[in-house]
Amino acid sequence: MIKKILLDKVHIECIRHFGVYRREGGYRSVEKALKMTPDEVLEEVKKSGLRGRGGAGFPTGLKWSFLAKPDGVPRHLVCNADESEPGTFKDRYLMEFIPHLLIEGMVTSSYALGSNVSYIYIRGEYDWVCDILEEAIAEAKQNGFVGKNILGSGFDCEVYMHRGAGAYICGEETALLESLEGKRGLPRIKPPFPAVKGVWDRPTVVNNVETIAAVVPIINDGGDEFAKIGVGKSTGTKLISACGNLNKPGVYEIDMNLSVEEFIFSDEYCGGIPNGKRLKACIPGGSSVPILPANLLLKTAKGETRLMNYESLSDGGFLTGSMMGSGGFIVLDEDQCVVRHTLSLARFYHHESCGQCSPCREGTGWLHKILTKLETGKGEMSDIDLLWDVQRRIEGNTICPLGDAAAWPVAAAIRHFRDEFEWHVTNREECLTRNFGLAHYADPIEVGV
Amino acid sequence: MSEDQNLIKVTIDGITVDVPEGTTILNAARQIGPEVAPPAMCYYSKLEGSGGKCRTCLVEVAEGSTKDPRPMPKLVASCRTNVMDEWW
């Protein structure tokens, strides 16, 4: 059993309320941080090696140090709670059950960055979570941890909630800032980066909910203590939201030294695949990362055990690896059809593409159309190559990473499951009546380099 | 890199040209000639803030400058990227 640092108090009754949270040692990090200088707080975060939990895994301390600090211009911290990635629900869990952890992290981080007005941009669908957070902010304000002159230190910090209106693209940081300003959520062309010109042209840092929450244990126990957990450059614990064909889906806080096999099959975590089915494939980090077949998921191409961390999951690049992403762990058993699965992702990205730049607007539509054709038994062999060609022209050519996110799952599905796409072409009748694909991927296959 | 304060030397497809600071890659390429300039659809020089959307003018920047520490080579929209980028 690993030591939990984010969800250690989540089981305590009424932890949602300020009184209980405070009694259990909450808001200690604010008290501690206010006695330090902002640079010392930043130094602790740098020492911890904390990496952004939103998907890209960019070191948080480095991101904070890029923040421009011109005189007389206010700076802002924006918390990205627009968790719209299919398969990811870790932030919702954290915000719903232990909202004060996020507020505490917001105040501490705001102090380090010198932000007097901070925002939590939450997705519109999380309506009830937004109410919980607003209540938590009001409670913290009554007790003097948010607002003017926090604990008599002279530091002001207001935290505001902002509800999104249900667009996936608003999870991209510059689109989020546009939406926060009240405009249409279209990603901006970078540079200038948000650290220089963010919301209302002011320097802004955008961080994920889990990243900001992780600042609390870093300040409480020190950055070195945090860096001891985990392995290599993947320090600390990570929240994983497991779903799909699992006995015990849910949110788990894991040490990043855990192997993927143990995570799926041990009773402490997901408890294996239901009905004695075999593991076929898995998307280890939310819908936008490449899918991996079972043989490559449990072992890397070099034959090492794959661990649940940034480096190990991306071992082998996109040829034989995937990405940590945002921690949405989607497991498919032997009865699931990869083509159908890819179609449902392509449909999602087609719908959510903002339509600003051409490769993504047109390309996602094409991916959706071709995959629909294949899935409904009208496909040709040439469609598979066409699909490959279309995804290749999206990746890397777009303003924001949504284009990449739409292209990668399709590319990986064709790369690892080409037989299944071909089976859909050769067995047109069967793929209409039978709603699942080929099971043979679940058989153990020897991995060659 | 620059000899004059305001002039910057840039090399596009092996042809070197001097352009004033703040010129976009597209305009620098257009100074050389149509055989070098990438196609551009959504960029209209008289309309401020246009460009960067259609992605037909993507060019590969082979070598970055000291002012732009991003890893190169990288595909950028030439109509919205200044030669020798000062932003970061």
Boltz contact constraints between the chains, C-beta under 6 A:
constraints:
  - contact:
      token1: [A, 189]
      token2: [B, 52]
      max_distance: 6.0
  - contact:
      token1: [A, 189]
      token2: [B, 80]
      max_distance: 6.0
  - contact:
      token1: [A, 191]
      token2: [B, 87]
      max_distance: 6.0
  - contact:
      token1: [A, 192]
      token2: [B, 87]
      max_distance: 6.0
  - contact:
      token1: [A, 356]
      token2: [B, 53]
      max_distance: 6.0
  - contact:
      token1: [A, 357]
      token2: [B, 53]
      max_distance: 6.0
  - contact:
      token1: [A, 357]
      token2: [B, 55]
      max_distance: 6.0
  - contact:
      token1: [A, 358]
      token2: [B, 54]
      max_distance: 6.0
  - contact:
      token1: [A, 358]
      token2: [B, 55]
      max_distance: 6.0
  - contact:
      token1: [A, 359]
      token2: [B, 55]
      max_distance: 6.0
  - contact:
      token1: [A, 396]
      token2: [B, 75]
      max_distance: 6.0
  - contact:
      token1: [A, 397]
      token2: [B, 55]
      max_distance: 6.0
  - contact:
      token1: [A, 397]
      token2: [B, 58]
      max_distance: 6.0
